[in-house]
Amino acid sequence: MRAEAAEYRGGLAAMSVNASLDEVLVQAEQHDAAATTAEERAGAQLAIAEACRRLGRVDRAERAWRASYRTARDAGDPAAMAWALWSGGTLARQRGRYTLAHRLLTRAATAAERGNDVVARGYSLAGLAETGRVQGDFAGTLRLHEKLLAEARAHGQPRHVVWALEGIAQIHRHHGDHDRALTLFTEACAIATDSDDQRGRAWALRGIADLTSLRGDVEGALELLAEAEQVCRDMRLEAALAYNHKMRGNVLYRAGRYAEAERVYADTIEEFTRIAEPRGESLARLGLVKSQARQGMSRDEVAETLTALRARFTRAGLHHAVEMVDAARRDLLG
């Protein structure tokens, strides 16, 4: 079964999940200009929002999802309202606004149930699970991820199966069960490949590369990341590309190639800043200071930077990231 991009609705429903975001944006703008019904307009505005979000054009993405929601609300279309709210909640998470993300995604799930849209409900609950996971609520979100995986398998949604497998794999990786995580990432990669879901495949390759690096195969990990990077570039997946580069920094750091890691982390900070992704930017800054500490940065500078990062993660509610800073402090400063 081929993966589908359920967020491309109405006249855009035939677009491939692998369409470049530039192409999606052009097509969506054309459909928006030619729309004669509220359904067509809401769908076009949603696609504009999603393309802009993934391209890092967050201000326009914000305007577009809100326009889609207003159009759907005025038309009394709860399913279309759900999709717009899902887009807004996903954007809020990307921008580090986790409380808002929870609120919008909860509203999206409610609207989807009212509109009898099973897929929109699944996407909304998946968004809630993803938001909780990046904040470090691994126990609570593992159950939701597994529930959504079962639903995705039952409904024959390979793209969502891939997403859920990757989320569960990340949780097992954080718990230290690397074998289980690798098995899940490998299954996700196979399903994404078979269903022609290049975005899901790129994220799975990143996960496999991480675990390959942890097993000591540096060059193998870098080759996997290079393969994933090409997919990200072809589709203009700016956020996925930035996270790919951050993982490259992680691989180089683990290998003791600190100067190379420092350069990669510095470039990645600029990438995340450009697309207004504060979580990724802060994680890249953590990698940067660790690399610099290994190359002779003064203890006072290291301590000051780690303190600032810990405060930033604490304010954002990123509990696992706080633990990462504490671990770095113990490792670097004793």
C-alpha positions as CSV (number, residue, x, y, z in Angstrom):
1,M,0.0,0.0,0.0
2,R,1.3,3.4,-1.0
3,A,1.6,6.2,1.6
4,E,-0.7,9.1,1.2
5,A,-0.5,12.7,2.4
6,A,-3.9,13.1,4.2
7,E,-3.2,16.7,4.9
8,Y,-3.5,17.5,1.2
9,R,-7.3,17.8,0.8
10,G,-9.8,18.6,-1.8
11,G,-8.3,19.4,-5.2
12,L,-4.8,18.7,-3.8
13,A,-5.6,15.2,-2.6
14,A,-3.9,13.6,-5.6
15,M,-0.5,15.2,-4.6
16,S,2.2,12.7,-3.7
17,V,3.5,12.5,-0.1
18,N,6.9,12.9,-1.7
19,A,6.1,16.1,-3.6
20,S,8.7,18.8,-3.0
21,L,7.4,21.6,-0.7
22,D,8.0,24.2,-3.3
23,E,5.7,22.3,-5.6
24,V,3.1,21.9,-2.9
25,L,3.1,25.6,-2.2
26,V,2.7,26.6,-5.8
27,Q,-0.2,24.2,-6.3
28,A,-1.8,25.3,-3.1
29,E,-1.6,28.9,-4.0
30,Q,-3.1,28.3,-7.4
31,H,-6.0,26.3,-5.8
32,D,-6.6,29.0,-3.2
33,A,-6.8,31.7,-5.9
34,A,-9.2,29.6,-8.0
35,A,-11.3,28.2,-5.0
36,T,-15.1,28.6,-5.4
37,T,-16.2,26.7,-2.3
38,A,-15.3,26.9,1.4
39,E,-14.0,23.3,1.2
40,E,-11.6,24.0,-1.6
41,R,-10.4,27.2,0.1
42,A,-9.9,25.6,3.5
43,G,-8.0,22.7,1.9
44,A,-5.7,25.1,-0.1
45,Q,-5.0,27.2,2.9
46,L,-4.2,24.1,5.0
47,A,-1.7,23.0,2.3
48,I,-0.1,26.5,2.3
49,A,0.2,26.3,6.1
50,E,1.9,22.9,6.0
51,A,4.3,23.8,3.2
52,C,5.3,27.0,4.9
53,R,5.7,25.3,8.2
54,R,8.0,22.6,6.9
55,L,10.0,25.3,4.9
56,G,10.4,27.2,8.1
57,R,8.3,30.2,7.0
58,V,6.5,30.2,10.3
59,D,4.8,33.6,10.2
60,R,3.0,32.8,6.9
61,A,2.2,29.3,8.2
62,E,0.5,30.9,11.2
63,R,-1.6,33.1,9.1
64,A,-2.5,30.2,6.7
65,W,-3.7,27.7,9.3
66,R,-5.8,30.4,11.0
67,A,-7.3,31.3,7.7
68,S,-8.1,27.7,7.0
69,Y,-9.7,27.3,10.4
70,R,-11.9,30.4,9.9
71,T,-13.0,29.3,6.5
72,A,-13.9,25.8,7.9
73,R,-15.6,27.3,10.9
74,D,-17.7,29.6,8.9
75,A,-18.8,26.7,6.7
76,G,-19.6,24.6,9.7
77,D,-17.1,21.9,8.7
78,P,-15.7,20.3,11.8
79,A,-13.4,17.9,9.9
80,A,-11.7,20.8,8.1
81,M,-11.5,22.7,11.4
82,A,-9.7,19.7,12.9
83,W,-7.1,19.6,10.1
84,A,-6.5,23.4,10.6
85,L,-6.2,23.0,14.3
86,W,-3.8,20.0,13.8
87,S,-1.6,22.2,11.6
88,G,-1.7,25.0,14.2
89,G,-0.8,22.6,17.0
90,T,2.1,21.1,15.0
91,L,3.4,24.6,14.3
92,A,3.1,25.5,17.9
93,R,5.2,22.5,18.9
94,Q,7.8,23.4,16.2
95,R,8.1,26.9,17.7
96,G,8.5,25.6,21.2
97,R,5.0,26.6,22.4
98,Y,4.1,23.3,24.0
99,T,1.2,24.4,26.1
100,L,-0.4,26.0,23.1
101,A,0.4,22.8,21.1
102,H,-1.4,20.6,23.6
103,R,-4.5,22.9,23.6
104,L,-4.8,23.1,19.8
105,L,-4.2,19.4,19.2
106,T,-6.8,18.5,21.9
107,R,-9.3,20.8,20.2
108,A,-8.3,19.2,16.8
109,A,-9.0,15.7,18.2
110,T,-12.4,16.8,19.5
111,A,-13.4,18.5,16.2
112,A,-12.3,15.4,14.3
113,E,-14.5,13.2,16.4
114,R,-17.4,15.6,15.8
115,G,-16.7,15.5,12.1
116,N,-16.2,11.7,12.0
117,D,-12.8,12.0,10.5
118,V,-10.8,9.1,11.8
119,V,-7.6,10.1,10.0
120,A,-7.7,13.7,11.4
121,R,-8.3,12.3,14.9
122,G,-5.3,10.0,14.5
123,Y,-3.1,12.8,13.3
124,S,-4.2,15.0,16.2
125,L,-3.6,12.3,18.9
126,A,-0.3,11.6,17.2
127,G,0.6,15.2,17.6
128,L,-0.3,15.1,21.3
129,A,1.9,12.0,21.7
130,E,4.8,13.6,19.8
131,T,4.5,16.8,21.9
132,G,4.6,14.8,25.1
133,R,7.5,12.7,23.9
134,V,9.8,15.6,23.0
135,Q,9.0,17.1,26.4
136,G,10.2,13.9,28.0
137,D,7.0,12.2,29.1
138,F,8.1,8.8,27.8
139,A,5.9,6.6,30.0
140,G,2.7,8.4,29.2
141,T,3.3,8.8,25.5
142,L,4.6,5.2,25.0
143,R,1.1,3.9,25.7
144,L,-0.5,6.4,23.3
145,H,2.1,5.7,20.6
146,E,1.4,2.0,20.8
147,K,-2.4,2.6,20.7
148,L,-2.0,4.7,17.6
149,L,0.3,2.1,16.0
150,A,-2.4,-0.5,16.4
151,E,-5.0,1.8,14.9
152,A,-2.7,2.7,12.0
153,R,-2.1,-1.0,11.2
154,A,-5.8,-1.8,11.4
155,H,-6.8,1.1,9.1
156,G,-4.0,0.4,6.6
157,Q,-2.1,3.7,7.0
158,P,1.5,2.9,6.3
159,R,2.7,6.5,6.8
160,H,1.2,6.6,10.3
161,V,2.6,3.1,11.1
162,V,6.0,4.5,10.2
163,W,5.5,7.5,12.4
164,A,4.4,5.5,15.4
165,L,7.2,2.9,15.0
166,E,9.8,5.8,15.0
167,G,8.3,7.4,18.0
168,I,8.3,4.1,20.0
169,A,11.9,3.5,18.8
170,Q,12.9,6.9,20.1
171,I,11.5,6.1,23.5
172,H,13.2,2.7,23.7
173,R,16.5,4.4,22.6
174,H,16.1,7.0,25.4
175,H,15.6,4.1,27.9
176,G,18.8,2.5,26.7
177,D,17.2,-0.5,24.9
178,H,19.2,0.0,21.7
179,D,18.5,-3.4,20.2
180,R,14.7,-2.9,20.4
181,A,15.0,0.7,19.1
182,L,17.1,-0.5,16.1
183,T,14.6,-3.3,15.3
184,L,11.7,-0.7,15.3
185,F,13.6,1.9,13.2
186,T,14.6,-0.9,10.7
187,E,11.0,-2.0,10.4
188,A,9.9,1.7,9.9
189,C,12.5,2.1,7.2
190,A,11.3,-1.0,5.4
191,I,7.6,0.0,5.5
192,A,8.5,3.6,4.4
193,T,10.5,2.2,1.5
194,D,7.8,-0.2,0.4
195,S,5.1,2.4,0.7
196,D,7.2,5.1,-1.0
197,D,7.2,7.4,2.0
198,Q,10.5,9.2,1.5
199,R,10.0,11.6,4.5
200,G,9.4,8.7,6.9
201,R,12.3,6.9,5.4
202,A,14.6,9.8,6.0
203,W,13.7,10.0,9.6
204,A,14.1,6.2,10.0
205,L,17.6,6.4,8.5
206,R,18.5,9.1,11.0
207,G,17.4,6.8,13.8
208,I,19.3,3.9,12.4
209,A,22.4,6.1,12.0
210,D,22.2,7.1,15.6
211,L,22.2,3.5,16.8
212,T,24.9,2.5,14.3
213,S,27.1,5.3,15.8
214,L,26.4,4.1,19.3
215,R,27.7,0.6,18.2
216,G,31.0,2.2,17.0
217,D,30.4,2.2,13.2
218,V,31.1,5.9,12.5
219,E,31.5,5.7,8.8
220,G,28.4,3.6,8.4
221,A,26.4,6.1,10.4
222,L,27.7,9.0,8.3
223,E,26.7,7.1,5.1
224,L,23.2,6.6,6.4
225,L,22.9,10.3,7.2
226,A,24.2,11.3,3.8
227,E,21.5,9.1,2.2
228,A,18.8,10.7,4.4
229,E,20.2,14.1,3.7
230,Q,19.7,13.7,0.0
231,V,16.0,12.9,0.5
232,C,15.6,16.0,2.7
233,R,17.2,18.2,0.1
234,D,15.1,16.7,-2.7
235,M,11.9,17.4,-0.9
236,R,13.0,20.6,0.8
237,L,12.5,19.2,4.3
238,E,14.2,22.0,6.2
239,A,13.5,20.9,9.7
240,A,14.3,17.2,9.0
241,L,17.6,18.4,7.3
242,A,18.6,20.4,10.3
243,Y,18.0,17.5,12.6
244,N,19.9,15.3,10.2
245,H,22.9,17.7,10.5
246,K,22.6,17.8,14.3
247,M,22.8,14.0,14.4
248,R,25.9,14.2,12.2
249,G,27.4,16.4,14.9
250,N,26.4,13.8,17.5
251,V,28.1,11.0,15.5
252,L,31.3,13.1,15.1
253,Y,31.4,14.0,18.8
254,R,31.0,10.4,19.9
255,A,33.9,9.5,17.6
256,G,36.1,12.1,19.3
257,R,36.2,14.3,16.1
258,Y,35.5,17.4,18.2
259,A,36.6,20.1,15.7
260,E,34.5,18.6,13.0
261,A,31.5,18.3,15.4
262,E,32.0,21.9,16.4
263,R,31.7,23.1,12.8
264,V,28.6,21.0,12.2
265,Y,26.9,22.1,15.3
266,A,27.6,25.8,14.6
267,D,26.1,25.5,11.1
268,T,23.1,23.6,12.5
269,I,22.4,26.4,15.0
270,E,22.0,28.7,12.0
271,E,19.7,26.3,10.3
272,F,17.4,25.9,13.3
273,T,17.4,29.7,13.9
274,R,16.4,30.3,10.3
275,I,13.4,28.1,10.5
276,A,12.5,29.3,14.1
277,E,12.9,25.8,15.7
278,P,14.1,26.7,19.3
279,R,14.3,23.1,20.6
280,G,16.6,22.0,17.8
281,E,18.7,25.2,18.1
282,S,19.2,24.7,21.9
283,L,20.1,21.0,21.4
284,A,22.7,22.0,18.8
285,R,24.0,24.6,21.2
286,L,24.4,21.9,23.8
287,G,26.4,19.8,21.3
288,L,28.5,22.9,20.5
289,V,29.5,23.6,24.0
290,K,30.4,20.0,24.6
291,S,32.6,20.0,21.6
292,Q,34.3,23.2,22.6
293,A,34.8,21.9,26.2
294,R,36.6,18.9,24.8
295,Q,38.9,21.4,22.9
296,G,39.9,23.5,25.9
297,M,37.0,25.9,26.6
298,S,37.4,27.2,30.2
299,R,35.4,25.5,32.9
300,D,33.8,28.8,33.8
301,E,32.6,29.3,30.2
302,V,31.3,25.8,30.0
303,A,29.5,26.1,33.3
304,E,27.9,29.4,32.3
305,T,26.7,28.1,29.0
306,L,25.3,24.9,30.5
307,T,23.5,26.9,33.2
308,A,21.9,29.1,30.5
309,L,20.8,26.1,28.4
310,R,19.4,24.4,31.5
311,A,17.3,27.5,32.2
312,R,16.1,27.6,28.6
313,F,15.1,24.0,28.6
314,T,13.4,24.3,32.0
315,R,11.3,27.3,30.8
316,A,10.3,25.4,27.7
317,G,9.2,22.3,29.7
318,L,11.7,20.1,28.0
319,H,12.4,17.7,30.9
320,H,14.5,15.2,29.1
321,A,16.7,18.0,27.7
322,V,17.3,19.3,31.2
323,E,18.5,15.8,32.1
324,M,20.9,15.9,29.1
325,V,22.4,19.2,30.3
326,D,22.8,17.7,33.8
327,A,24.6,14.7,32.3
328,A,26.9,17.0,30.3
329,R,27.7,18.9,33.4
330,R,28.7,15.8,35.3
331,D,30.7,14.5,32.3
332,L,32.5,17.8,31.5
333,L,32.9,19.4,34.9
334,G,32.7,16.5,37.4
